[in-house]
Amino acid sequence: GEEELTQKVVPLFAMLQNATVTQKIRRATVGNSTERLILVRDTNRLVAEAAAKSPRLTENEARQISASRVVSEDVLRIISSNRELVRAYTVKLNLVTNPRTPFTFVSRMLPHLRLNDLKAISRSKNIPGAVVKAAKQQMERRK
């Protein structure tokens, strides 16, 4: 009989790389977690923000995104302003220790951190000076 052509298997990363912006936004909004974690690092702001605003974004994904140093400030701002995601302690801690998180959001989360984490932040060299200073002030208030 007849010959059937089989589709070539394309890796997810390559498929997303070749997609148009609207396709990427669609995938970021309704796609699976792997697609969101790839698209949140996209160079196009609209795509990255769509992945961060996705209603299917889970706490575990937010934990991974907030710990990543390569995501944009806008994505971290979106995660910081989402109350359901920031409810998790590890997300708060990751956002505070991420140098790209805007200071206004960091200052709101510092009072909710444990004392031993505040001590670690005050000694860290990878965190902006303003955050270190605010962590030290928070420790002084608790004493």
N, CA, C and O atoms as CSV, one atom per row, in Angstrom:
chain,resi,resn,atom,element,x,y,z
A,1,GLY,N,N,0.504,-1.165,0.000
A,1,GLY,CA,C,0.000,0.000,0.000
A,1,GLY,C,C,0.585,1.352,0.000
A,1,GLY,O,O,1.487,1.713,-0.756
A,2,GLU,N,N,0.006,2.084,0.909
A,2,GLU,CA,C,0.326,3.510,0.971
A,2,GLU,C,C,1.427,3.768,1.999
A,2,GLU,O,O,1.521,3.105,3.032
A,3,GLU,N,N,2.238,4.742,1.675
A,3,GLU,CA,C,3.279,5.149,2.613
A,3,GLU,C,C,2.752,6.288,3.469
A,3,GLU,O,O,2.095,7.204,2.973
A,4,GLU,N,N,3.043,6.222,4.746
A,4,GLU,CA,C,2.657,7.311,5.635
A,4,GLU,C,C,3.912,8.046,6.066
A,4,GLU,O,O,4.913,7.434,6.439
A,5,LEU,N,N,3.843,9.358,6.011
A,5,LEU,CA,C,4.964,10.174,6.455
A,5,LEU,C,C,4.859,10.374,7.959
A,5,LEU,O,O,3.813,10.780,8.465
A,6,THR,N,N,5.914,10.097,8.654
A,6,THR,CA,C,5.909,10.326,10.094
A,6,THR,C,C,6.509,11.693,10.359
A,6,THR,O,O,7.445,12.124,9.686
A,7,GLN,N,N,5.947,12.370,11.360
A,7,GLN,CA,C,6.472,13.678,11.701
A,7,GLN,C,C,7.808,13.521,12.418
A,7,GLN,O,O,8.013,12.605,13.215
A,8,LYS,N,N,8.696,14.441,12.108
A,8,LYS,CA,C,9.988,14.444,12.764
A,8,LYS,C,C,9.799,14.936,14.206
A,8,LYS,O,O,9.119,15.935,14.442
A,9,VAL,N,N,10.390,14.246,15.138
A,9,VAL,CA,C,10.289,14.645,16.535
A,9,VAL,C,C,11.215,15.837,16.761
A,9,VAL,O,O,12.422,15.763,16.529
A,10,VAL,N,N,10.624,16.927,17.215
A,10,VAL,CA,C,11.384,18.153,17.453
A,10,VAL,C,C,11.435,18.393,18.962
A,10,VAL,O,O,10.396,18.355,19.621
A,11,PRO,N,N,12.616,18.639,19.520
A,11,PRO,CA,C,12.699,18.926,20.952
A,11,PRO,C,C,11.854,20.150,21.313
A,11,PRO,O,O,11.704,21.074,20.514
A,12,LEU,N,N,11.308,20.140,22.526
A,12,LEU,CA,C,10.421,21.206,22.979
A,12,LEU,C,C,11.094,22.571,22.902
A,12,LEU,O,O,10.487,23.544,22.455
A,13,PHE,N,N,12.345,22.641,23.338
A,13,PHE,CA,C,13.056,23.920,23.327
A,13,PHE,C,C,13.166,24.467,21.908
A,13,PHE,O,O,12.957,25.659,21.683
A,14,ALA,N,N,13.494,23.601,20.950
A,14,ALA,CA,C,13.617,24.023,19.546
A,14,ALA,C,C,12.263,24.439,18.986
A,14,ALA,O,O,12.171,25.404,18.228
A,15,MET,N,N,11.220,23.717,19.356
A,15,MET,CA,C,9.886,24.040,18.873
A,15,MET,C,C,9.451,25.424,19.380
A,15,MET,O,O,8.891,26.221,18.627
A,16,LEU,N,N,9.716,25.698,20.665
A,16,LEU,CA,C,9.350,26.988,21.229
A,16,LEU,C,C,10.211,28.113,20.660
A,16,LEU,O,O,9.743,29.242,20.511
A,17,GLN,N,N,11.448,27.809,20.348
A,17,GLN,CA,C,12.357,28.810,19.777
A,17,GLN,C,C,11.868,29.276,18.409
A,17,GLN,O,O,12.011,30.447,18.058
A,18,ASN,N,N,11.293,28.360,17.643
A,18,ASN,CA,C,10.834,28.682,16.291
A,18,ASN,C,C,9.404,29.191,16.241
A,18,ASN,O,O,8.930,29.568,15.170
A,19,ALA,N,N,8.705,29.213,17.366
A,19,ALA,CA,C,7.305,29.654,17.401
A,19,ALA,C,C,7.228,31.174,17.304
A,19,ALA,O,O,8.176,31.884,17.641
A,20,THR,N,N,6.080,31.657,16.839
A,20,THR,CA,C,5.865,33.106,16.787
A,20,THR,C,C,5.565,33.608,18.193
A,20,THR,O,O,5.341,32.819,19.112
A,21,VAL,N,N,5.562,34.930,18.351
A,21,VAL,CA,C,5.323,35.521,19.663
A,21,VAL,C,C,3.933,35.152,20.176
A,21,VAL,O,O,3.778,34.828,21.354
A,22,THR,N,N,2.924,35.198,19.310
A,22,THR,CA,C,1.568,34.849,19.755
A,22,THR,C,C,1.464,33.383,20.147
A,22,THR,O,O,0.756,33.043,21.095
A,23,GLN,N,N,2.155,32.521,19.434
A,23,GLN,CA,C,2.158,31.097,19.795
A,23,GLN,C,C,2.851,30.897,21.142
A,23,GLN,O,O,2.405,30.096,21.963
A,24,LYS,N,N,3.936,31.625,21.362
A,24,LYS,CA,C,4.652,31.518,22.633
A,24,LYS,C,C,3.783,32.006,23.793
A,24,LYS,O,O,3.754,31.391,24.860
A,25,ILE,N,N,3.079,33.110,23.576
A,25,ILE,CA,C,2.205,33.641,24.628
A,25,ILE,C,C,1.100,32.641,24.944
A,25,ILE,O,O,0.769,32.418,26.108
A,26,ARG,N,N,0.542,32.052,23.917
A,26,ARG,CA,C,-0.506,31.033,24.108
A,26,ARG,C,C,0.035,29.840,24.897
A,26,ARG,O,O,-0.607,29.364,25.833
A,27,ARG,N,N,1.228,29.358,24.509
A,27,ARG,CA,C,1.847,28.234,25.213
A,27,ARG,C,C,2.183,28.603,26.662
A,27,ARG,O,O,2.030,27.782,27.567
A,28,ALA,N,N,2.637,29.828,26.874
A,28,ALA,CA,C,2.983,30.273,28.226
A,28,ALA,C,C,1.757,30.335,29.123
A,28,ALA,O,O,1.845,30.090,30.326
A,29,THR,N,N,0.616,30.665,28.533
A,29,THR,CA,C,-0.602,30.809,29.323
A,29,THR,C,C,-1.266,29.469,29.625
A,29,THR,O,O,-1.656,29.216,30.765
A,30,VAL,N,N,-1.397,28.617,28.627
A,30,VAL,CA,C,-2.152,27.375,28.818
A,30,VAL,C,C,-1.309,26.107,28.676
A,30,VAL,O,O,-1.841,25.002,28.786
A,31,GLY,N,N,-0.013,26.246,28.436
A,31,GLY,CA,C,0.841,25.081,28.246
A,31,GLY,C,C,1.180,24.392,29.552
A,31,GLY,O,O,0.655,24.743,30.608
A,32,ASN,N,N,2.063,23.407,29.469
A,32,ASN,CA,C,2.447,22.669,30.673
A,32,ASN,C,C,3.577,23.385,31.419
A,32,ASN,O,O,4.069,24.421,30.970
A,33,SER,N,N,3.975,22.833,32.543
A,33,SER,CA,C,4.962,23.495,33.396
A,33,SER,C,C,6.325,23.617,32.725
A,33,SER,O,O,7.021,24.613,32.922
A,34,THR,N,N,6.710,22.626,31.943
A,34,THR,CA,C,8.003,22.682,31.254
A,34,THR,C,C,8.036,23.841,30.272
A,34,THR,O,O,9.031,24.559,30.182
A,35,GLU,N,N,6.953,24.021,29.540
A,35,GLU,CA,C,6.873,25.134,28.590
A,35,GLU,C,C,6.948,26.475,29.319
A,35,GLU,O,O,7.634,27.393,28.870
A,36,ARG,N,N,6.242,26.583,30.442
A,36,ARG,CA,C,6.269,27.838,31.206
A,36,ARG,C,C,7.668,28.140,31.732
A,36,ARG,O,O,8.120,29.284,31.690
A,37,LEU,N,N,8.354,27.103,32.231
A,37,LEU,CA,C,9.692,27.323,32.782
A,37,LEU,C,C,10.691,27.733,31.702
A,37,LEU,O,O,11.652,28.447,31.988
A,38,ILE,N,N,10.474,27.292,30.475
A,38,ILE,CA,C,11.327,27.713,29.361
A,38,ILE,C,C,10.952,29.132,28.925
A,38,ILE,O,O,11.823,29.978,28.725
A,39,LEU,N,N,9.657,29.380,28.783
A,39,LEU,CA,C,9.191,30.663,28.247
A,39,LEU,C,C,9.322,31.824,29.228
A,39,LEU,O,O,9.336,32.981,28.810
A,40,VAL,N,N,9.419,31.535,30.514
A,40,VAL,CA,C,9.576,32.615,31.488
A,40,VAL,C,C,10.948,33.281,31.329
A,40,VAL,O,O,11.147,34.409,31.782
A,41,ARG,N,N,11.882,32.594,30.694
A,41,ARG,CA,C,13.218,33.160,30.447
A,41,ARG,C,C,13.343,33.747,29.047
A,41,ARG,O,O,14.440,34.128,28.638
A,42,ASP,N,N,12.246,33.827,28.309
A,42,ASP,CA,C,12.269,34.346,26.950
A,42,ASP,C,C,12.697,35.813,26.950
A,42,ASP,O,O,12.434,36.550,27.901
A,43,THR,N,N,13.362,36.222,25.867
A,43,THR,CA,C,13.846,37.604,25.777
A,43,THR,C,C,12.717,38.597,25.556
A,43,THR,O,O,12.845,39.772,25.900
A,44,ASN,N,N,11.610,38.132,24.983
A,44,ASN,CA,C,10.458,38.998,24.768
A,44,ASN,C,C,9.706,39.162,26.088
A,44,ASN,O,O,9.291,38.179,26.703
A,45,ARG,N,N,9.538,40.400,26.511
A,45,ARG,CA,C,8.877,40.694,27.789
A,45,ARG,C,C,7.461,40.163,27.859
A,45,ARG,O,O,7.035,39.653,28.895
A,46,LEU,N,N,6.730,40.281,26.760
A,46,LEU,CA,C,5.331,39.836,26.743
A,46,LEU,C,C,5.212,38.341,26.999
A,46,LEU,O,O,4.314,37.890,27.709
A,47,VAL,N,N,6.120,37.586,26.418
A,47,VAL,CA,C,6.104,36.128,26.586
A,47,VAL,C,C,6.443,35.757,28.022
A,47,VAL,O,O,5.760,34.934,28.632
A,48,ALA,N,N,7.491,36.361,28.561
A,48,ALA,CA,C,7.915,36.064,29.936
A,48,ALA,C,C,6.828,36.445,30.936
A,48,ALA,O,O,6.574,35.709,31.889
A,49,GLU,N,N,6.187,37.592,30.723
A,49,GLU,CA,C,5.121,38.024,31.624
A,49,GLU,C,C,3.894,37.117,31.512
A,49,GLU,O,O,3.230,36.846,32.513
A,50,ALA,N,N,3.594,36.651,30.307
A,50,ALA,CA,C,2.463,35.736,30.127
A,50,ALA,C,C,2.696,34.438,30.891
A,50,ALA,O,O,1.762,33.880,31.468
A,51,ALA,N,N,3.925,33.959,30.898
A,51,ALA,CA,C,4.251,32.734,31.635
A,51,ALA,C,C,4.105,32.960,33.146
A,51,ALA,O,O,3.631,32.080,33.864
A,52,ALA,N,N,4.511,34.136,33.621
A,52,ALA,CA,C,4.418,34.428,35.054
A,52,ALA,C,C,2.974,34.678,35.496
A,52,ALA,O,O,2.620,34.404,36.643
A,53,LYS,N,N,2.150,35.189,34.601
A,53,LYS,CA,C,0.752,35.489,34.932
A,53,LYS,C,C,-0.180,34.300,34.687
A,53,LYS,O,O,-1.379,34.389,34.950
A,54,SER,N,N,0.355,33.210,34.194
A,54,SER,CA,C,-0.466,32.052,33.854
A,54,SER,C,C,-1.278,31.572,35.058
A,54,SER,O,O,-0.740,31.433,36.157
A,55,PRO,N,N,-2.557,31.320,34.855
A,55,PRO,CA,C,-3.367,30.816,35.969
A,55,PRO,C,C,-2.977,29.402,36.392
A,55,PRO,O,O,-3.352,28.951,37.474
A,56,ARG,N,N,-2.234,28.709,35.550
A,56,ARG,CA,C,-1.820,27.344,35.866
A,56,ARG,C,C,-0.457,27.295,36.567
A,56,ARG,O,O,0.051,26.211,36.856
A,57,LEU,N,N,0.126,28.442,36.835
A,57,LEU,CA,C,1.426,28.506,37.508
A,57,LEU,C,C,1.292,27.959,38.923
A,57,LEU,O,O,0.447,28.415,39.694
A,58,THR,N,N,2.122,26.987,39.261
A,58,THR,CA,C,2.041,26.359,40.579
A,58,THR,C,C,3.077,26.946,41.535
A,58,THR,O,O,3.973,27.688,41.134
A,59,GLU,N,N,2.929,26.597,42.792
A,59,GLU,CA,C,3.861,27.059,43.817
A,59,GLU,C,C,5.279,26.525,43.546
A,59,GLU,O,O,6.266,27.233,43.747
A,60,ASN,N,N,5.360,25.290,43.095
A,60,ASN,CA,C,6.656,24.685,42.797
A,60,ASN,C,C,7.357,25.425,41.650
A,60,ASN,O,O,8.563,25.663,41.710
A,61,GLU,N,N,6.606,25.784,40.615
A,61,GLU,CA,C,7.180,26.540,39.504
A,61,GLU,C,C,7.628,27.919,39.977
A,61,GLU,O,O,8.694,28.396,39.589
A,62,ALA,N,N,6.810,28.563,40.818
A,62,ALA,CA,C,7.168,29.882,41.353
A,62,ALA,C,C,8.447,29.787,42.178
A,62,ALA,O,O,9.266,30.707,42.162
A,63,ARG,N,N,8.622,28.687,42.892
A,63,ARG,CA,C,9.841,28.472,43.677
A,63,ARG,C,C,11.055,28.412,42.754
A,63,ARG,O,O,12.089,29.014,43.044
A,64,GLN,N,N,10.932,27.691,41.647
A,64,GLN,CA,C,12.042,27.574,40.703
A,64,GLN,C,C,12.327,28.896,40.000
A,64,GLN,O,O,13.485,29.276,39.827
A,65,ILE,N,N,11.277,29.588,39.599
A,65,ILE,CA,C,11.449,30.860,38.889
A,65,ILE,C,C,12.068,31.908,39.813
A,65,ILE,O,O,12.970,32.639,39.403
A,66,SER,N,N,11.594,31.985,41.051
A,66,SER,CA,C,12.105,32.994,41.977
A,66,SER,C,C,13.560,32.734,42.360
A,66,SER,O,O,14.275,33.665,42.730
A,67,ALA,N,N,14.001,31.500,42.277
A,67,ALA,CA,C,15.399,31.188,42.589
A,67,ALA,C,C,16.323,31.450,41.406
A,67,ALA,O,O,17.537,31.546,41.581
A,68,SER,N,N,15.764,31.565,40.208
A,68,SER,CA,C,16.570,31.736,39.004
A,68,SER,C,C,17.100,33.164,38.898
A,68,SER,O,O,16.365,34.127,39.116
A,69,ARG,N,N,18.367,33.287,38.563
A,69,ARG,CA,C,18.996,34.599,38.417
A,69,ARG,C,C,18.846,35.154,37.004
A,69,ARG,O,O,19.202,36.307,36.760
A,70,VAL,N,N,18.330,34.365,36.075
A,70,VAL,CA,C,18.256,34.803,34.676
A,70,VAL,C,C,16.895,35.355,34.277
A,70,VAL,O,O,16.749,35.862,33.165
A,71,VAL,N,N,15.891,35.272,35.151
A,71,VAL,CA,C,14.583,35.810,34.805
A,71,VAL,C,C,14.591,37.331,34.959
A,71,VAL,O,O,15.403,37.881,35.702
A,72,SER,N,N,13.698,37.991,34.265
A,72,SER,CA,C,13.673,39.453,34.286
A,72,SER,C,C,13.054,39.983,35.575
A,72,SER,O,O,12.373,39.269,36.312
A,73,GLU,N,N,13.316,41.244,35.811
A,73,GLU,CA,C,12.776,41.925,36.989
A,73,GLU,C,C,11.253,41.958,36.947
A,73,GLU,O,O,10.596,41.872,37.985
A,74,ASP,N,N,10.692,42.084,35.746
A,74,ASP,CA,C,9.233,42.142,35.594
A,74,ASP,C,C,8.568,40.840,36.034
A,74,ASP,O,O,7.505,40.859,36.654
A,75,VAL,N,N,9.191,39.721,35.714
A,75,VAL,CA,C,8.649,38.417,36.108
A,75,VAL,C,C,8.676,38.282,37.628
A,75,VAL,O,O,7.711,37.811,38.231
A,76,LEU,N,N,9.766,38.692,38.236
A,76,LEU,CA,C,9.871,38.630,39.698
A,76,LEU,C,C,8.863,39.573,40.353
A,76,LEU,O,O,8.327,39.268,41.418
A,77,ARG,N,N,8.608,40.704,39.725
A,77,ARG,CA,C,7.610,41.646,40.239
A,77,ARG,C,C,6.209,41.012,40.206
A,77,ARG,O,O,5.429,41.164,41.147
A,78,ILE,N,N,5.907,40.309,39.124
A,78,ILE,CA,C,4.595,39.655,38.999
A,78,ILE,C,C,4.426,38.575,40.062
A,78,ILE,O,O,3.374,38.474,40.692
A,79,ILE,N,N,5.470,37.769,40.259
A,79,ILE,CA,C,5.404,36.709,41.269
A,79,ILE,C,C,5.299,37.314,42.670
A,79,ILE,O,O,4.556,36.810,43.513
A,80,SER,N,N,6.046,38.398,42.915
A,80,SER,CA,C,6.013,39.054,44.226
A,80,SER,C,C,4.649,39.626,44.559
A,80,SER,O,O,4.266,39.684,45.728
A,81,SER,N,N,3.917,40.046,43.547
A,81,SER,CA,C,2.611,40.652,43.803
A,81,SER,C,C,1.472,39.632,43.830
A,81,SER,O,O,0.327,39.993,44.101
A,82,ASN,N,N,1.775,38.367,43.553
A,82,ASN,CA,C,0.759,37.314,43.604
A,82,ASN,C,C,0.718,36.735,45.023
A,82,ASN,O,O,1.641,36.037,45.443
A,83,ARG,N,N,-0.348,37.028,45.746
A,83,ARG,CA,C,-0.444,36.629,47.155
A,83,ARG,C,C,-0.410,35.122,47.366
A,83,ARG,O,O,0.186,34.639,48.329
A,84,GLU,N,N,-1.040,34.392,46.481
A,84,GLU,CA,C,-1.085,32.939,46.641
A,84,GLU,C,C,0.300,32.313,46.508
A,84,GLU,O,O,0.617,31.351,47.208
A,85,LEU,N,N,1.122,32.854,45.616
A,85,LEU,CA,C,2.457,32.294,45.414
A,85,LEU,C,C,3.410,32.697,46.529
A,85,LEU,O,O,4.266,31.908,46.929
A,86,VAL,N,N,3.270,33.907,47.029
A,86,VAL,CA,C,4.188,34.412,48.056
A,86,VAL,C,C,3.856,33.834,49.427
A,86,VAL,O,O,4.622,34.001,50.376
A,87,ARG,N,N,2.722,33.158,49.533
A,87,ARG,CA,C,2.348,32.518,50.789
A,87,ARG,C,C,3.390,31.471,51.209
A,87,ARG,O,O,3.600,31.237,52.399
A,88,ALA,N,N,4.028,30.855,50.232
A,88,ALA,CA,C,5.039,29.830,50.517
A,88,ALA,C,C,6.334,30.495,51.005
A,88,ALA,O,O,6.820,31.449,50.398
A,89,TYR,N,N,6.873,29.986,52.091
A,89,TYR,CA,C,8.067,30.585,52.690
A,89,TYR,C,C,9.268,30.530,51.751
A,89,TYR,O,O,10.025,31.497,51.659
A,90,THR,N,N,9.449,29.419,51.059
A,90,THR,CA,C,10.622,29.294,50.176
A,90,THR,C,C,10.565,30.285,49.015
A,90,THR,O,O,11.601,30.762,48.554
A,91,VAL,N,N,9.359,30.594,48.544
A,91,VAL,CA,C,9.220,31.586,47.476
A,91,VAL,C,C,9.642,32.957,48.009
A,91,VAL,O,O,10.355,33.696,47.331
A,92,LYS,N,N,9.197,33.294,49.227
A,92,LYS,CA,C,9.598,34.569,49.848
A,92,LYS,C,C,11.116,34.648,49.984
A,92,LYS,O,O,11.738,35.644,49.617
A,93,LEU,N,N,11.685,33.596,50.510
A,93,LEU,CA,C,13.129,33.587,50.726
A,93,LEU,C,C,13.886,33.702,49.409
A,93,LEU,O,O,14.860,34.448,49.320
A,94,ASN,N,N,13.448,32.971,48.388
A,94,ASN,CA,C,14.101,33.046,47.079
A,94,ASN,C,C,13.988,34.447,46.482
A,94,ASN,O,O,14.944,34.947,45.889
A,95,LEU,N,N,12.836,35.076,46.633
A,95,LEU,CA,C,12.657,36.427,46.099
A,95,LEU,C,C,13.559,37.429,46.815
A,95,LEU,O,O,14.135,38.313,46.181
A,96,VAL,N,N,13.682,37.292,48.133
A,96,VAL,CA,C,14.531,38.209,48.897
A,96,VAL,C,C,15.999,38.023,48.516
A,96,VAL,O,O,16.736,39.003,48.410
A,97,THR,N,N,16.424,36.796,48.311
A,97,THR,CA,C,17.837,36.548,47.996
A,97,THR,C,C,18.171,36.724,46.515
A,97,THR,O,O,19.345,36.703,46.144
A,98,ASN,N,N,17.163,36.898,45.669
A,98,ASN,CA,C,17.414,37.111,44.246
A,98,ASN,C,C,17.787,38.582,44.037
A,98,ASN,O,O,17.003,39.463,44.389
A,99,PRO,N,N,18.968,38.868,43.473
A,99,PRO,CA,C,19.394,40.262,43.309
A,99,PRO,C,C,18.534,41.069,42.331
A,99,PRO,O,O,18.591,42.298,42.337
A,100,ARG,N,N,17.752,40.405,41.506
A,100,ARG,CA,C,16.930,41.119,40.524
A,100,ARG,C,C,15.556,41.534,41.053
A,100,ARG,O,O,14.850,42.297,40.394
A,101,THR,N,N,15.173,41.050,42.216
A,101,THR,CA,C,13.871,41.407,42.776
A,101,THR,C,C,13.897,42.873,43.203
A,101,THR,O,O,14.823,43.300,43.893
A,102,PRO,N,N,12.880,43.653,42.797
A,102,PRO,CA,C,12.830,45.067,43.192
A,102,PRO,C,C,12.793,45.225,44.716
A,102,PRO,O,O,12.143,44.447,45.414
A,103,PHE,N,N,13.491,46.230,45.215
A,103,PHE,CA,C,13.645,46.411,46.660
A,103,PHE,C,C,12.310,46.642,47.359
A,103,PHE,O,O,12.147,46.234,48.509
A,104,THR,N,N,11.353,47.284,46.696
A,104,THR,CA,C,10.060,47.536,47.347
A,104,THR,C,C,9.379,46.232,47.744
A,104,THR,O,O,8.739,46.159,48.793
A,105,PHE,N,N,9.513,45.200,46.910
A,105,PHE,CA,C,8.909,43.905,47.224
A,105,PHE,C,C,9.730,43.170,48.279
A,105,PHE,O,O,9.178,42.472,49.129
A,106,VAL,N,N,11.052,43.332,48.219
A,106,VAL,CA,C,11.920,42.691,49.207
A,106,VAL,C,C,11.629,43.244,50.595
A,106,VAL,O,O,11.567,42.494,51.569
A,107,SER,N,N,11.451,44.551,50.682
A,107,SER,CA,C,11.222,45.173,51.995
A,107,SER,C,C,9.899,44.725,52.621
A,107,SER,O,O,9.768,44.713,53.845
A,108,ARG,N,N,8.927,44.359,51.797
A,108,ARG,CA,C,7.654,43.848,52.327
A,108,ARG,C,C,7.791,42.432,52.877
A,108,ARG,O,O,7.058,42.040,53.785
A,109,MET,N,N,8.733,41.667,52.323
A,109,MET,CA,C,8.872,40.257,52.721
A,109,MET,C,C,9.846,40.038,53.872
A,109,MET,O,O,9.753,39.032,54.575
A,110,LEU,N,N,10.773,40.962,54.073
A,110,LEU,CA,C,11.791,40.791,55.118
A,110,LEU,C,C,11.200,40.545,56.512
A,110,LEU,O,O,11.716,39.683,57.224
A,111,PRO,N,N,10.160,41.245,56.935
A,111,PRO,CA,C,9.625,40.989,58.287
A,111,PRO,C,C,9.074,39.576,58.475
A,111,PRO,O,O,8.895,39.132,59.609
A,112,HIS,N,N,8.809,38.881,57.401
A,112,HIS,CA,C,8.228,37.540,57.494
A,112,HIS,C,C,9.270,36.427,57.489
A,112,HIS,O,O,8.915,35.252,57.584
A,113,LEU,N,N,10.549,36.776,57.380
A,113,LEU,CA,C,11.605,35.759,57.333
A,113,LEU,C,C,12.057,35.374,58.734
A,113,LEU,O,O,11.947,36.156,59.678
A,114,ARG,N,N,12.562,34.165,58.847
A,114,ARG,CA,C,13.074,33.654,60.120
A,114,ARG,C,C,14.406,34.330,60.441
A,114,ARG,O,O,15.106,34.819,59.555
A,115,LEU,N,N,14.731,34.342,61.717
A,115,LEU,CA,C,15.935,35.025,62.185
A,115,LEU,C,C,17.202,34.427,61.577
A,115,LEU,O,O,18.103,35.170,61.187
A,116,ASN,N,N,17.287,33.105,61.489
A,116,ASN,CA,C,18.506,32.492,60.933
A,116,ASN,C,C,18.666,32.836,59.441
A,116,ASN,O,O,19.793,32.949,58.956
A,117,ASP,N,N,17.551,33.004,58.709
A,117,ASP,CA,C,17.639,33.411,57.313
A,117,ASP,C,C,18.061,34.873,57.192
A,117,ASP,O,O,18.815,35.232,56.287
A,118,LEU,N,N,17.576,35.709,58.097
A,118,LEU,CA,C,18.001,37.112,58.108
A,118,LEU,C,C,19.498,37.228,58.368
A,118,LEU,O,O,20.176,38.059,57.765
A,119,LYS,N,N,20.011,36.389,59.270
A,119,LYS,CA,C,21.453,36.386,59.549
A,119,LYS,C,C,22.243,35.991,58.317
A,119,LYS,O,O,23.263,36.602,58.000
A,120,ALA,N,N,21.768,34.963,57.622
A,120,ALA,CA,C,22.447,34.509,56.396
A,120,ALA,C,C,22.423,35.591,55.324
A,120,ALA,O,O,23.409,35.784,54.613
A,121,ILE,N,N,21.307,36.294,55.205
A,121,ILE,CA,C,21.195,37.364,54.214
A,121,ILE,C,C,22.141,38.510,54.564
A,121,ILE,O,O,22.772,39.092,53.682
A,122,SER,N,N,22.235,38.831,55.855
A,122,SER,CA,C,23.103,39.949,56.266
A,122,SER,C,C,24.585,39.651,56.047
A,122,SER,O,O,25.394,40.575,55.976
A,123,ARG,N,N,24.951,38.371,55.941
A,123,ARG,CA,C,26.354,37.993,55.704
A,123,ARG,C,C,26.671,37.720,54.232
A,123,ARG,O,O,27.839,37.615,53.858
A,124,SER,N,N,25.644,37.608,53.409
A,124,SER,CA,C,25.829,37.200,52.022
A,124,SER,C,C,26.460,38.302,51.173
A,124,SER,O,O,26.184,39.486,51.363
A,125,LYS,N,N,27.312,37.890,50.235
A,125,LYS,CA,C,27.968,38.824,49.313
A,125,LYS,C,C,27.224,38.920,47.988
A,125,LYS,O,O,27.496,39.825,47.200
A,126,ASN,N,N,26.288,38.006,47.722
A,126,ASN,CA,C,25.582,37.968,46.447
A,126,ASN,C,C,24.273,38.749,46.462
A,126,ASN,O,O,23.506,38.695,45.500
A,127,ILE,N,N,24.019,39.465,47.532
A,127,ILE,CA,C,22.759,40.191,47.701
A,127,ILE,C,C,23.069,41.688,47.721
A,127,ILE,O,O,24.071,42.094,48.309
A,128,PRO,N,N,22.231,42.516,47.091
A,128,PRO,CA,C,22.479,43.962,47.073
A,128,PRO,C,C,22.622,44.556,48.473
A,128,PRO,O,O,22.024,44.067,49.431
A,129,GLY,N,N,23.413,45.604,48.575
A,129,GLY,CA,C,23.698,46.237,49.862
A,129,GLY,C,C,22.470,46.741,50.585
A,129,GLY,O,O,22.396,46.664,51.812
A,130,ALA,N,N,21.498,47.258,49.839
A,130,ALA,CA,C,20.275,47.777,50.474
A,130,ALA,C,C,19.505,46.655,51.165
A,130,ALA,O,O,18.922,46.866,52.228
A,131,VAL,N,N,19.500,45.481,50.573
A,131,VAL,CA,C,18.793,44.336,51.165
A,131,VAL,C,C,19.530,43.865,52.416
A,131,VAL,O,O,18.905,43.539,53.424
A,132,VAL,N,N,20.857,43.832,52.347
A,132,VAL,CA,C,21.672,43.423,53.502
A,132,VAL,C,C,21.427,44.381,54.668
A,132,VAL,O,O,21.258,43.956,55.811
A,133,LYS,N,N,21.412,45.675,54.361
A,133,LYS,CA,C,21.197,46.692,55.400
A,133,LYS,C,C,19.797,46.549,56.012
A,133,LYS,O,O,19.632,46.641,57.228
A,134,ALA,N,N,18.803,46.326,55.163
A,134,ALA,CA,C,17.429,46.157,55.655
A,134,ALA,C,C,17.302,44.894,56.500
A,134,ALA,O,O,16.552,44.878,57.476
A,135,ALA,N,N,18.024,43.837,56.137
A,135,ALA,CA,C,17.995,42.596,56.917
A,135,ALA,C,C,18.616,42.819,58.299
A,135,ALA,O,O,18.115,42.308,59.301
A,136,LYS,N,N,19.709,43.583,58.345
A,136,LYS,CA,C,20.341,43.892,59.630
A,136,LYS,C,C,19.401,44.721,60.515
A,136,LYS,O,O,19.313,44.494,61.722
A,137,GLN,N,N,18.705,45.678,59.904
A,137,GLN,CA,C,17.760,46.507,60.664
A,137,GLN,C,C,16.609,45.662,61.198
A,137,GLN,O,O,16.137,45.874,62.316
A,138,GLN,N,N,16.167,44.710,60.397
A,138,GLN,CA,C,15.087,43.822,60.816
A,138,GLN,C,C,15.535,42.961,61.991
A,138,GLN,O,O,14.755,42.717,62.912
A,139,MET,N,N,16.774,42.502,61.968
A,139,MET,CA,C,17.308,41.716,63.079
A,139,MET,C,C,17.362,42.541,64.356
A,139,MET,O,O,17.062,42.043,65.442
A,140,GLU,N,N,17.750,43.817,64.218
A,140,GLU,CA,C,17.820,44.708,65.383
A,140,GLU,C,C,16.424,44.936,65.988
A,140,GLU,O,O,16.276,44.999,67.208
A,141,ARG,N,N,15.423,45.057,65.140
A,141,ARG,CA,C,14.055,45.271,65.623
A,141,ARG,C,C,13.550,44.074,66.427
A,141,ARG,O,O,12.778,44.224,67.374
A,142,ARG,N,N,13.996,42.901,66.033
A,142,ARG,CA,C,13.519,41.676,66.712
A,142,ARG,C,C,14.162,41.486,68.071
A,142,ARG,O,O,13.612,40.792,68.926
A,143,LYS,N,N,15.322,42.094,68.282
A,143,LYS,CA,C,16.033,41.899,69.567
A,143,LYS,C,C,15.452,42.738,70.665
A,143,LYS,O,O,15.932,42.691,71.798
